[in-house]
Amino acid sequence: MKNRIMTMFLVFFAVAIKAQQKVIPLYNGASPGSENWTYNEKVKEYNTPALHGSVVYDVSHPTLTVYPADPAINTGTAMIVCPGGGFYILSMTNEGTDVAHWLNQKGITVFVLKYRLAQSLTDDPASELFVNLQKKNFTETVKNIIPLSIADGKEAIRYVREHAAAYGVSPSRIGIMGFSAGGTVAAASAFKYTAENRPDFVAPIYGFVPHDLQTDLAKDEPPMFITAASDDQLGLAPHSVDLFSKWLAAKFPVELHMYVKGGHGFGMNKQNIPTDTWIDRFGDWLGEQGLLKPIDPKVQAHLDEDEKNRKIYADRQSKDWAFIKNYEEENGKAPAPAEGENRVVFMGNSITEWWKSMGDPAFFTGKPYYDRGISGQTSGQMLVRFREDVINLKPKVVLIMAGINDIAENNGPSKLEDVFGNIVSMAVLAKEAHIRVVLCSVMPAFRFPWRPAIDPVPGIAKLNTMIKDYCDQNHLVYCDYFTAMADGRRGLPANLSGDGVHPNPAGYKMMEPIAEKAIADALGAGD
């Protein structure tokens, strides 16, 4: 009776888990580049020494199958998993569902990708693949398929990021891993990406990554975990070494595990050799990257806000690059300064914007203080909207905080001299309008969560020196948040920030007397 009950429970549990899985078409309508493909996805079961479990083939309409993490242990991390199979098949069990279940136990939401494949000509696709692999022209036969498979990987990242909130994951914690041909898809996503399809971390497992797929590196390449076996029958071990060497030479975070024995395609197979534990080493690496720790709700709120703003930026990029209309309605309602009113405008980015909304709203209550921060903005965007959001409000004092998003390359690479020039231009415009100027230091930051490959510390230090020297030479007030708030790493300490960049309420509380003193000093100075 107990066995029967247990069997019924397991069957019910399996059905319940399956019911939670959602299959998502990757494209609306025909897949770009393969609109004329007429074959349809098929599945075959194998139980041989070389291959066991489900094999999918003839994929012409790529999909994502969602394996959600248990909400009780959800970390907010997402992983796109790309099974391998020489661009002819997908080894769905060994390199797909088994991986998904392991990652689910770590609190990671998984999206198993079925990317486009070459058409199989038989009903035994695995045997057909093994025969084709022996042919010297194999790479030539799949060369037209590979770019489509890679495109599917990048589209998968874009989709998950766009719908991150719906799946309970963070848009800044989206990784991709792949096996063999799936390793090609995963590794290629780390080259020539956009903000929308950039992976936050990558794990090619015994991947096929020839030199012609390795283009020039960007400045914010994602961290990478690589593993393979030196006795790989397909001779792909050097591909992993080359990829590792490229990341290492560029000083991007990378870890390589090269096993002496394991062959090609070990995946989640148990062979009673060290490769059996590669997935545990991957788990260690995820932990070191902070990807197994549930994301702080306050940090998530910031990230959600960043993602919302990113979508707004994308829509406005060609319409209102500087977001001049962002405060148009509020500016229109602002009364003319009353006689004797010491009106102050805070001009800046997200650190300024969130001061009022998520920091300490009481700081602005009952005072003639106007918050004109816009999340994500660079100094050039602030300069363009300076007249609308500062000069036209006729304040006595303006506090200008700019530069951190330029260093983070939010709008692409920029020279510190140009960033400093934009800040000086705002100061000059304000002085011409008889507005007293306070130039604020760039806030401390040891690392950008959205640009992990950029080291912000040297740039922040140099720009702050330039700003302070300018204030000293031109008798302007320098508002030095940095010195008061930086920790030993010259970043924001955990007690003042959730993400190391944006102040938390305690951080804003520390900023307030510094800002008040700077305002008082500016009001006490002559024009």
SVG drawing of the C-alpha trace seen along z (x, -y; Angstrom):
<svg xmlns="http://www.w3.org/2000/svg" viewBox="-2 -90 49 92">
<polyline fill="none" stroke="black" stroke-width="0.4" points="0.0,0.0 2.8,-2.4 4.6,-1.6 1.4,-2.3 0.9,-5.6 4.5,-6.6 4.2,-5.7 1.0,-7.8 2.8,-10.7 5.8,-10.5 3.5,-10.4 1.5,-13.4 4.7,-15.2 6.1,-14.6 2.9,-15.8 2.8,-18.9 6.4,-19.7 5.7,-19.2 2.6,-21.4 4.8,-24.2 7.0,-24.1 6.2,-26.6 7.3,-26.4 7.9,-29.7 8.3,-30.3 11.4,-32.4 10.1,-34.4 6.7,-35.7 6.1,-34.0 8.8,-32.6 12.4,-32.5 14.5,-35.2 16.8,-33.6 15.0,-30.3 11.5,-31.4 11.4,-28.7 12.3,-25.7 9.4,-23.2 10.6,-20.4 9.3,-20.2 10.7,-19.2 10.9,-15.5 12.0,-13.5 13.7,-10.1 14.7,-8.1 18.1,-6.5 19.6,-4.1 23.1,-3.3 26.6,-3.6 27.2,-6.8 23.8,-8.4 20.9,-8.0 17.6,-9.8 15.6,-12.1 17.1,-13.5 15.4,-16.4 16.1,-16.9 14.8,-18.8 14.3,-22.1 13.2,-24.8 11.1,-26.9 13.3,-27.5 11.8,-27.6 12.6,-28.1 11.3,-25.6 11.1,-27.2 12.1,-25.4 11.2,-27.9 13.0,-27.9 11.1,-27.2 10.0,-30.6 11.2,-29.6 14.8,-29.5 14.7,-31.6 18.0,-33.6 16.8,-35.8 19.5,-34.2 18.5,-32.9 20.3,-30.4 19.8,-29.6 20.9,-26.1 21.9,-25.0 22.2,-21.3 24.7,-20.0 24.7,-17.7 26.7,-18.9 24.0,-21.2 22.0,-18.1 20.5,-17.0 20.0,-18.2 21.0,-15.9 18.1,-17.0 18.5,-14.7 22.3,-14.7 22.9,-18.3 19.4,-19.8 16.9,-18.7 19.4,-17.0 21.3,-20.3 18.0,-22.3 17.0,-20.2 20.4,-20.6 20.3,-24.3 16.8,-24.5 18.0,-23.0 20.3,-26.0 17.5,-28.5 18.2,-29.2 15.4,-29.6 16.3,-27.7 15.4,-28.2 16.3,-25.2 16.9,-26.5 16.0,-24.4 18.0,-26.3 17.7,-25.7 19.4,-22.6 20.3,-21.1 17.7,-18.8 18.2,-15.1 17.7,-12.8 16.9,-9.7 14.8,-8.7 18.0,-7.8 19.5,-11.3 22.2,-10.3 23.7,-7.6 23.5,-10.0 25.4,-12.6 28.1,-10.2 28.6,-9.2 28.7,-12.9 31.3,-13.7 33.7,-11.3 33.6,-13.3 36.2,-15.9 33.7,-18.4 31.4,-18.2 32.1,-21.9 31.4,-23.0 28.0,-21.2 26.8,-23.1 28.5,-26.5 25.1,-28.0 23.3,-26.7 25.8,-28.0 24.9,-31.7 21.2,-30.9 21.9,-28.9 24.0,-31.7 21.2,-34.2 18.8,-32.0 21.1,-32.1 21.3,-35.9 17.5,-36.2 17.0,-33.9 19.0,-36.3 17.1,-39.3 13.8,-37.6 14.6,-36.6 15.9,-40.1 12.8,-41.7 10.5,-39.4 12.7,-39.1 10.1,-40.4 7.5,-37.9 9.8,-35.0 11.0,-36.4 14.6,-36.9 16.9,-39.9 17.7,-41.5 21.3,-41.7 21.7,-38.0 21.1,-36.3 23.6,-33.7 24.0,-31.2 25.7,-27.8 26.0,-25.3 27.6,-21.9 29.6,-21.2 27.6,-22.9 25.6,-24.5 28.9,-25.7 29.3,-27.5 26.0,-29.2 26.9,-30.2 30.4,-31.4 29.4,-33.4 26.9,-35.3 30.0,-36.9 31.0,-38.5 29.3,-41.4 26.4,-41.8 24.1,-44.7 22.8,-46.0 19.7,-43.9 21.4,-40.5 24.6,-40.8 24.9,-37.7 25.8,-38.5 27.9,-35.3 28.8,-32.5 29.7,-28.8 30.8,-27.0 31.3,-23.3 33.6,-21.4 32.5,-23.9 33.3,-24.2 34.7,-27.8 37.0,-28.2 39.0,-31.4 36.7,-32.7 33.9,-33.0 36.1,-34.9 35.9,-38.5 37.4,-41.5 36.5,-41.8 34.4,-44.7 35.3,-46.5 32.6,-44.8 33.0,-41.1 31.0,-38.8 32.7,-36.5 33.2,-33.0 33.5,-29.4 35.0,-26.8 35.4,-23.1 36.5,-20.3 38.6,-17.1 42.0,-16.9 41.1,-13.5 38.1,-15.0 37.6,-12.7 36.7,-15.6 39.9,-17.5 38.0,-20.5 40.1,-20.9 42.3,-23.6 39.2,-25.6 38.6,-25.9 42.2,-26.8 42.2,-29.5 39.0,-31.0 40.4,-31.0 43.7,-32.5 41.8,-35.3 39.8,-36.2 42.8,-36.0 45.0,-38.2 42.2,-40.8 41.9,-40.6 38.3,-39.5 37.1,-37.1 37.5,-33.5 38.0,-30.0 39.0,-26.9 38.8,-23.2 40.6,-20.9 40.2,-17.2 42.7,-14.6 39.9,-12.1 36.3,-12.4 36.1,-12.5 33.6,-14.6 30.0,-14.9 30.3,-13.9 27.6,-16.3 25.8,-15.0 26.8,-11.4 28.3,-9.5 31.5,-7.7 33.1,-7.4 35.8,-9.8 36.5,-13.5 34.4,-14.9 31.4,-13.6 31.8,-16.6 32.4,-19.4 28.9,-20.7 29.8,-21.1 32.8,-23.1 30.5,-25.2 28.3,-25.7 31.3,-26.8 32.0,-29.4 28.4,-30.6 28.7,-31.1 32.0,-33.0 30.2,-35.3 27.5,-36.0 24.9,-34.3 23.5,-31.8 22.7,-34.4 19.1,-35.8 19.2,-39.3 18.5,-42.0 14.9,-43.3 16.2,-46.9 18.9,-46.2 16.2,-44.4 14.1,-47.6 17.0,-49.6 17.7,-47.0 14.0,-46.9 14.1,-50.7 17.2,-50.5 15.5,-48.0 12.4,-50.2 14.6,-53.1 16.6,-51.1 13.4,-50.4 12.5,-54.1 15.9,-55.0 15.6,-52.6 12.2,-54.1 13.4,-57.7 16.9,-57.4 15.8,-58.7 13.1,-61.0 14.4,-62.7 18.0,-61.7 18.5,-64.0 15.0,-63.4 14.2,-67.2 10.5,-66.4 11.0,-64.2 10.3,-67.1 8.4,-69.3 5.1,-69.1 6.7,-69.6 8.7,-72.5 5.6,-74.1 3.9,-74.0 6.8,-75.4 6.0,-78.9 8.4,-81.8 10.8,-82.1 9.2,-84.1 11.1,-87.1 13.9,-85.9 13.5,-82.2 16.7,-80.2 15.7,-77.8 18.0,-74.9 18.1,-72.5 19.8,-69.1 20.9,-68.1 22.1,-64.5 21.5,-60.9 19.9,-58.0 21.7,-58.8 20.0,-62.2 16.6,-61.0 16.3,-58.2 17.2,-60.5 13.6,-61.7 11.8,-58.5 13.7,-55.7 16.2,-57.5 14.9,-60.1 11.8,-62.0 11.6,-64.0 14.8,-65.8 12.9,-67.6 9.7,-68.3 9.0,-71.9 12.1,-73.1 12.6,-75.0 14.5,-72.0 13.9,-70.6 15.2,-67.1 16.1,-66.9 17.9,-63.6 17.3,-61.1 18.5,-57.6 21.2,-56.4 22.1,-59.8 25.6,-60.9 27.0,-64.4 26.3,-65.1 22.6,-64.4 22.5,-66.6 24.2,-69.5 21.6,-69.3 18.7,-69.6 20.4,-72.1 18.5,-75.1 15.0,-73.5 15.7,-71.7 17.9,-74.3 18.2,-77.7 14.5,-78.2 13.6,-77.4 15.7,-80.4 17.3,-78.8 19.8,-80.5 22.0,-77.4 22.5,-74.3 24.2,-71.1 25.6,-69.3 26.5,-65.6 27.7,-63.9 30.2,-61.5 29.6,-58.0 27.5,-56.9 30.1,-58.3 32.7,-56.1 30.3,-53.2 30.0,-53.9 26.2,-54.0 26.2,-55.8 29.4,-54.3 33.1,-55.0 34.0,-58.6 37.1,-60.5 37.3,-61.9 38.4,-65.2 35.1,-65.4 33.1,-64.4 34.9,-67.1 34.2,-69.6 30.5,-68.9 30.5,-69.5 32.4,-72.8 30.0,-73.8 27.1,-73.4 28.9,-75.5 29.6,-78.3 25.9,-78.3 24.8,-78.5 27.2,-81.4 26.1,-83.3 22.5,-83.0 23.7,-84.2 23.1,-80.8 25.6,-79.8 27.4,-76.6 28.1,-73.6 30.0,-70.8 29.6,-67.4 32.2,-64.7 31.5,-61.5 30.3,-58.9 32.6,-56.0 32.0,-52.7 34.2,-49.7 32.2,-47.8 29.3,-48.4 26.8,-45.6 25.7,-46.3 29.3,-46.7 31.3,-44.2 34.4,-44.3 34.9,-48.1 37.1,-49.1 35.6,-52.5 38.0,-53.3 40.8,-55.0 38.4,-57.0 36.4,-58.3 39.5,-59.3 40.9,-61.2 37.6,-62.9 37.1,-64.0 40.6,-65.6 39.7,-67.5 36.4,-68.7 38.0,-69.8 40.9,-71.6 38.4,-73.5 36.4,-74.5 39.5,-75.7 40.7,-77.7 37.3,-79.3 36.1,-79.8 33.2,-77.4 32.0,-75.1 33.1,-71.5 30.6,-69.0 32.8,-66.1 30.6,-63.0 33.4,-60.7 35.9,-61.3 33.2,-60.9 31.6,-57.7 34.4,-55.7 35.6,-52.5 39.0,-51.0 38.5,-49.8 37.3,-53.2 33.8,-51.9 30.5,-52.4 30.4,-50.1 27.5,-47.7 26.0,-49.7 25.5,-52.6 24.5,-50.8 22.8,-47.7 24.5,-47.4 27.8,-49.3 26.7,-52.2 23.4,-53.7 23.1,-54.9 20.5,-53.2 18.5,-55.4 21.5,-55.4 23.7,-56.5 21.4,-59.4 21.3,-60.4 25.1,-60.7 24.9,-62.8 22.4,-65.3 24.5,-67.3 27.3,-67.4 24.9,-68.8 23.3,-71.3 26.8,-72.7 27.7,-73.0 24.4,-74.9 25.0,-77.2 28.6,-77.9 27.3,-78.7 24.6,-81.0 27.2,-82.7 29.5,-83.4 29.3,-86.4 28.1,-86.1"/>
</svg>
